[in-house]
């Protein structure tokens, strides 16, 4: 997981953008039983908050990929 976060961070640096770890969230989607245990991702040495659902541009997305979540 951290490899993907590092790639996004590198892309943002290349494109002169800055990631704000206080506004970044980690949303895991894993349907495997038992679920995988992932380490918490970090940006600038700050752990990202792990959430079960998030709202992006007015669209609520849940870790279960259901559309009926209310944030």
Secondary structure, 3 states (H helix, E strand, C coil): CHHHHHHHHHHHHHCCCCCCCCCCEEECCCCCCCCCCCCCCEECCEECEEECEEEECCEEEECCCCCCCCC
